[in-house]
Amino acid sequence: AVLLASDFGYMNLVAAEGAEKTLMRGFTPVRDVGGAGFAIQKATDNGLIKGPRVYPSGALISQTSGHWDFRGPNDVPANPTDPLTYLEKNSIIMVADGVTEVIKRVREQLRNGATQIKLAAGGGVSSNYDPLDVAQYTFEELKAAVDVAKTWNTYVAVHVFTDEGAQTAIKAGVMSIEHGNLMTEETFKMMKEKGVWFSMQPLLNDEDAMAFPPGSSQEKKFIQVADGTVDGIKLAKKLGVKTAFGTDLIFDPVAAKKHGKMLAKLKQWYSPYEILNMATANNAELVKMCGPRDPYPGKLGVIEEGALADMILVDGNPLENIDLVADPDKNF
C-alpha cells in the first residue's frame, strides 16, 4: 500500500539506500525485473550513490486483469483516451492489450534503456484480479514482445507459475521463466530443449514467508506457490535445466535484508559449490543474454584478467559453510 501510494521521488530515495545495502550484502550486479530501476542505475553509474550494477527491465508489462494491473476496482471499463496512471507514467507498471499496444510499450522500455523486457504470462500472488491458474497474454501478443526484443538483440522474461502460460511463452520465444513454481515435468523438458532459463526463488512457507492478511486470497495463493517450490527445483536439477538464483523480496524492507539467507536456503538441494556457482557464473550468463544492450562491458562471474572485479572477502570458507552468506554484516 505504501509503495502504490508513494511519490516516485520518495521511492527513489528509499531505493538508493536499498541499493547500497544490496551491494554490501555481496550482490554486485543485479537484474531488476520488477519496475523502473533507471534512476538508480544512472545514479550508481555516475557515482552519486553506492550500489550494484543494474540491468533494468523498466515497466512490468501486463494485460488488463493481469498480474501488474494495479488499477483500482472501479477504474475499468477504461476508455482509450484515459490518461496513464501514476505508476504507468513513471514506468513502474504498464498495462498493454493487443499486439499493437504490446509492441509500442516494449519499444518504450527499450527506448528508456531496458536491457531486457519483462511481461506477465500468468497469475500472481500479490495481485488482486488474477487467480494463479490464469494464463495471460495470447501467443501473438507474447511473440510480438519477443520479436521487438529481438530487433534490439535482447530477450524477454516472463512472470508465470503454471504450465499453460509458461508453455505459450516458450513457444513464443521467451528465454527466461521467472518463478515457475507450479510447472510440471513437461514444461521443464520444453525449457531444456529450447535452452530457456529457470529463474527461481526459494519461496517457502517458513519463517521468511511473505506476509499477507490472514485468510486473504493472496495468502492462499502464496501457500499454493510455496508448496510447489521444492518440486520445481528438483525437476530442474534432474533434467539439467539452466537455473539461476533470484529473490522476490519486495514490498517489505525487512524481507529485503534476507538476500543472503535466501541463497543459503538452497543448501537443501545443492552443494555449497553449486550454490555459489549458480549465484555467480550461472547468473552472469543469464544477465549477459542482453548482448549489445549490456551497459557494462566485461565478464561477470569469473576471476580472470580483464573481468569485472566483483570480489567479496569472507571471514570463513563458504564452500564448507554456505550459511556464512546469510549474515553478510558479520561475515563479509
C-alpha positions as CSV (number, residue, x, y, z in Angstrom):
1,A,0.0,0.0,0.0
2,V,2.9,2.4,0.8
3,L,4.6,1.6,-2.5
4,L,1.5,2.1,-4.6
5,A,0.6,5.4,-2.8
6,S,4.1,6.9,-2.6
7,D,5.6,9.8,-4.6
8,F,8.1,8.4,-7.1
9,G,10.8,10.8,-5.9
10,Y,10.5,9.4,-2.4
11,M,10.6,5.8,-3.7
12,N,13.9,6.5,-5.4
13,L,15.4,7.9,-2.2
14,V,14.4,4.7,-0.4
15,A,15.7,2.6,-3.3
16,A,19.0,4.4,-3.2
17,E,19.5,3.4,0.4
18,G,18.5,-0.1,-0.5
19,A,20.9,-0.2,-3.4
20,E,23.9,0.4,-1.1
21,K,22.7,-2.3,1.3
22,T,22.2,-4.7,-1.6
23,L,25.8,-4.1,-2.7
24,M,27.2,-4.6,0.8
25,R,25.4,-7.9,1.0
26,G,27.6,-9.1,-1.8
27,F,25.2,-8.7,-4.8
28,T,27.3,-6.6,-7.0
29,P,25.3,-6.8,-10.3
30,V,21.5,-7.2,-10.2
31,R,19.0,-7.9,-12.9
32,D,16.0,-5.8,-12.0
33,V,12.9,-7.5,-13.5
34,G,10.5,-5.5,-11.3
35,G,10.0,-1.8,-12.2
36,A,11.7,1.4,-13.0
37,G,15.3,1.0,-12.0
38,F,16.6,3.5,-14.5
39,A,17.2,6.3,-12.0
40,I,19.1,4.1,-9.5
41,Q,21.2,2.7,-12.4
42,K,22.1,6.2,-13.6
43,A,22.9,7.5,-10.1
44,T,25.1,4.5,-9.4
45,D,26.9,4.6,-12.7
46,N,27.6,8.3,-12.3
47,G,28.9,7.8,-8.7
48,L,26.2,9.7,-7.0
49,I,25.2,6.7,-4.8
50,K,26.8,3.3,-4.0
51,G,25.1,0.3,-5.4
52,P,25.3,-2.7,-7.7
53,R,25.4,-2.6,-11.5
54,V,21.8,-2.6,-12.5
55,Y,20.3,-4.4,-15.5
56,P,16.8,-2.9,-15.7
57,S,13.7,-4.2,-17.4
58,G,11.7,-1.0,-17.0
59,A,8.0,-1.2,-16.5
60,L,6.4,-4.5,-15.8
61,I,4.1,-5.1,-18.8
62,S,0.7,-6.7,-18.0
63,Q,-2.6,-7.3,-19.8
64,T,-5.8,-5.8,-18.3
65,S,-6.7,-8.0,-15.3
66,G,-3.1,-9.3,-15.3
67,H,-0.5,-9.6,-12.6
68,W,0.5,-5.9,-12.7
69,D,-2.9,-4.4,-13.3
70,F,-2.9,-2.4,-10.0
71,R,-5.6,0.0,-11.1
72,G,-8.5,0.5,-8.7
73,P,-11.5,-1.8,-8.8
74,N,-13.7,0.9,-10.4
75,D,-11.1,2.0,-13.0
76,V,-12.5,-0.3,-15.7
77,P,-14.1,-0.3,-18.2
78,A,-11.3,2.1,-19.4
79,N,-11.6,4.5,-22.3
80,P,-8.7,4.6,-24.9
81,T,-8.3,8.3,-24.1
82,D,-8.0,7.9,-20.4
83,P,-4.6,9.2,-19.1
84,L,-2.0,6.8,-17.9
85,T,-1.9,6.0,-14.1
86,Y,0.8,7.5,-11.9
87,L,2.6,4.1,-11.8
88,E,2.5,3.8,-15.6
89,K,3.7,7.4,-16.2
90,N,6.8,6.5,-14.0
91,S,7.5,3.2,-15.8
92,I,6.8,1.1,-12.8
93,I,4.0,-0.9,-14.4
94,M,2.3,-0.7,-17.8
95,V,-1.0,-2.2,-18.9
96,A,-1.0,-3.1,-22.6
97,D,-3.6,-5.1,-24.6
98,G,-3.3,-6.4,-28.1
99,V,-0.3,-6.8,-30.4
100,T,-0.1,-3.2,-31.4
101,E,-0.1,-1.9,-27.9
102,V,2.4,-4.5,-26.6
103,I,4.8,-3.6,-29.4
104,K,4.6,0.1,-28.5
105,R,5.1,-0.4,-24.8
106,V,8.0,-2.8,-25.3
107,R,9.7,-0.3,-27.6
108,E,9.2,2.4,-25.0
109,Q,11.0,0.4,-22.3
110,L,13.9,-0.3,-24.7
111,R,14.0,3.4,-25.6
112,N,14.3,4.2,-21.8
113,G,17.3,1.9,-21.5
114,A,15.8,-1.5,-20.6
115,T,18.4,-4.3,-21.0
116,Q,15.7,-7.0,-21.2
117,I,11.9,-7.0,-21.2
118,K,9.5,-8.4,-18.6
119,L,5.9,-9.4,-19.1
120,A,3.3,-11.3,-17.0
121,A,2.3,-14.5,-18.7
122,G,0.3,-15.9,-15.8
123,G,-1.5,-15.2,-12.5
124,G,0.3,-13.8,-9.5
125,V,0.3,-13.9,-5.7
126,S,0.2,-10.2,-4.7
127,S,-2.2,-9.0,-7.4
128,N,-5.9,-8.6,-7.0
129,Y,-7.7,-9.7,-10.1
130,D,-5.9,-12.9,-11.4
131,P,-6.1,-16.4,-9.9
132,L,-2.9,-18.4,-10.3
133,D,-4.3,-20.7,-13.0
134,V,-5.0,-17.8,-15.4
135,A,-2.7,-17.8,-18.4
136,Q,-2.0,-14.2,-19.5
137,Y,-1.3,-12.8,-23.0
138,T,-2.0,-14.7,-26.1
139,F,0.7,-16.4,-28.2
140,E,0.5,-13.5,-30.7
141,E,1.0,-10.8,-28.0
142,L,3.9,-12.7,-26.4
143,K,5.5,-13.3,-29.8
144,A,5.1,-9.6,-30.6
145,A,7.1,-8.7,-27.5
146,V,9.8,-11.3,-28.3
147,D,10.0,-10.1,-31.9
148,V,10.6,-6.5,-30.8
149,A,13.2,-7.5,-28.2
150,K,15.0,-9.5,-30.9
151,T,15.2,-6.4,-33.1
152,W,17.2,-4.9,-30.2
153,N,19.2,-8.1,-29.8
154,T,17.9,-8.8,-26.4
155,Y,15.3,-11.1,-24.8
156,V,12.0,-11.4,-22.9
157,A,11.5,-12.8,-19.4
158,V,8.0,-13.6,-18.1
159,H,6.4,-13.9,-14.7
160,V,4.5,-17.2,-14.6
161,F,3.8,-20.1,-12.3
162,T,1.9,-22.6,-14.3
163,D,2.3,-24.9,-17.4
164,E,-0.1,-23.2,-19.8
165,G,1.2,-19.7,-19.5
166,A,4.8,-20.9,-19.5
167,Q,4.4,-23.2,-22.5
168,T,2.8,-20.4,-24.5
169,A,5.6,-18.1,-23.6
170,I,8.3,-20.7,-24.5
171,K,6.6,-21.3,-27.9
172,A,6.7,-17.5,-28.5
173,G,10.4,-17.4,-27.9
174,V,10.7,-16.2,-24.3
175,M,14.1,-17.1,-22.8
176,S,13.6,-16.7,-19.1
177,I,10.8,-18.1,-16.9
178,E,10.6,-16.2,-13.6
179,H,9.2,-18.3,-10.7
180,G,7.7,-21.4,-12.4
181,N,6.8,-23.0,-9.0
182,L,3.8,-24.9,-10.3
183,M,5.2,-26.2,-13.6
184,T,5.3,-29.9,-14.4
185,E,8.0,-32.1,-16.0
186,E,6.5,-31.5,-19.4
187,T,7.3,-27.8,-19.2
188,F,10.8,-28.3,-17.8
189,K,11.5,-30.6,-20.7
190,M,10.5,-27.9,-23.1
191,M,12.8,-25.5,-21.3
192,K,15.7,-27.9,-21.5
193,E,15.1,-28.4,-25.3
194,K,14.9,-24.7,-26.0
195,G,17.6,-23.5,-23.7
196,V,15.2,-21.5,-21.6
197,W,16.3,-20.3,-18.2
198,F,14.6,-21.2,-14.9
199,S,15.0,-18.1,-12.8
200,M,13.8,-19.5,-9.5
201,Q,13.4,-18.2,-6.0
202,P,13.4,-20.4,-2.9
203,L,9.9,-19.3,-1.8
204,L,8.9,-21.4,1.2
205,N,6.1,-21.3,3.7
206,D,8.6,-20.9,6.6
207,E,9.6,-18.1,8.9
208,D,10.5,-15.9,5.9
209,A,7.2,-16.4,4.1
210,M,5.6,-13.3,2.5
211,A,3.2,-11.7,4.9
212,F,-0.4,-11.3,3.7
213,P,-3.6,-10.7,5.6
214,P,-4.7,-14.0,7.2
215,G,-7.3,-15.7,5.1
216,S,-6.8,-13.4,2.1
217,S,-6.7,-14.6,-1.5
218,Q,-3.0,-13.5,-1.6
219,E,-2.1,-15.7,1.4
220,K,-3.9,-18.7,-0.1
221,K,-2.1,-18.1,-3.4
222,F,1.3,-17.8,-1.7
223,I,0.8,-21.1,0.2
224,Q,0.0,-22.8,-3.1
225,V,3.1,-21.4,-4.8
226,A,5.3,-22.2,-1.8
227,D,4.1,-25.8,-1.8
228,G,5.3,-26.2,-5.4
229,T,8.8,-24.7,-4.9
230,V,10.6,-27.9,-3.9
231,D,9.2,-30.0,-6.9
232,G,10.2,-27.3,-9.4
233,I,13.8,-27.1,-8.1
234,K,14.1,-30.9,-8.1
235,L,12.7,-31.2,-11.6
236,A,15.0,-28.5,-13.0
237,K,18.0,-30.2,-11.4
238,K,17.0,-33.7,-12.6
239,L,16.6,-32.5,-16.2
240,G,19.6,-30.2,-16.3
241,V,17.6,-27.0,-17.0
242,K,19.7,-23.8,-16.9
243,T,18.9,-22.4,-13.4
244,A,19.5,-19.0,-12.0
245,F,19.0,-17.8,-8.4
246,G,16.7,-14.9,-7.8
247,T,14.7,-13.3,-5.0
248,D,11.2,-11.9,-4.8
249,L,11.8,-9.8,-1.7
250,I,9.5,-6.9,-2.4
251,F,7.1,-4.7,-0.6
252,D,8.9,-5.3,2.8
253,P,12.1,-3.6,3.9
254,V,12.7,-6.4,6.5
255,A,12.5,-9.1,3.9
256,A,14.9,-7.2,1.6
257,K,17.7,-7.8,4.2
258,K,17.4,-11.6,3.6
259,H,19.1,-11.9,0.1
260,G,21.9,-14.0,1.5
261,K,19.6,-16.0,3.7
262,M,17.5,-16.9,0.7
263,L,20.7,-18.0,-1.2
264,A,21.7,-20.2,1.8
265,K,18.3,-21.9,1.7
266,L,19.4,-23.7,-1.5
267,K,21.6,-26.0,0.6
268,Q,18.5,-28.3,0.8
269,W,19.1,-29.2,-2.8
270,Y,22.5,-28.0,-3.8
271,S,26.1,-28.3,-2.5
272,P,27.8,-25.0,-1.4
273,Y,29.8,-25.1,-4.6
274,E,26.7,-25.5,-6.8
275,I,25.0,-22.6,-4.9
276,L,27.9,-20.2,-5.4
277,N,28.4,-21.3,-9.0
278,M,24.7,-20.6,-9.6
279,A,24.8,-17.2,-8.0
280,T,27.9,-16.1,-9.8
281,A,28.7,-17.9,-13.1
282,N,25.2,-19.1,-14.0
283,N,23.5,-15.8,-13.1
284,A,26.2,-13.9,-15.1
285,E,25.4,-16.0,-18.1
286,L,21.7,-15.1,-17.8
287,V,22.4,-11.4,-17.2
288,K,24.7,-11.2,-20.2
289,M,22.0,-12.5,-22.6
290,C,21.1,-8.9,-23.2
291,G,24.0,-8.8,-25.7
292,P,24.8,-5.4,-27.1
293,R,22.3,-3.8,-24.7
294,D,24.7,-4.6,-21.9
295,P,25.7,-1.3,-20.2
296,Y,28.7,-3.0,-18.5
297,P,31.2,-4.5,-21.0
298,G,33.4,-7.1,-19.3
299,K,33.0,-10.6,-18.0
300,L,31.0,-11.3,-14.8
301,G,31.0,-14.4,-12.6
302,V,34.7,-15.3,-13.2
303,I,38.0,-14.3,-11.7
304,E,40.4,-13.7,-14.5
305,E,42.4,-10.9,-16.1
306,G,40.1,-8.3,-17.7
307,A,37.0,-9.4,-15.9
308,L,34.9,-7.0,-13.8
309,A,36.5,-7.3,-10.3
310,D,33.5,-8.0,-8.1
311,M,35.1,-10.0,-5.3
312,I,34.0,-10.4,-1.7
313,L,36.2,-11.1,1.2
314,V,34.6,-13.6,3.5
315,D,35.5,-14.4,7.1
316,G,35.4,-18.2,6.7
317,N,35.0,-20.6,3.8
318,P,31.5,-20.6,2.2
319,L,32.5,-23.7,0.2
320,E,32.4,-25.5,3.5
321,N,29.7,-23.4,5.3
322,I,27.3,-21.7,2.9
323,D,25.4,-20.2,5.9
324,L,28.2,-17.6,6.0
325,V,26.4,-15.7,3.2
326,A,23.2,-15.5,5.3
327,D,24.9,-13.0,7.6
328,P,26.9,-10.6,5.5
329,D,27.1,-7.9,8.2
330,K,29.0,-10.3,10.3
331,N,31.0,-12.3,7.8
332,F,31.7,-10.1,4.7
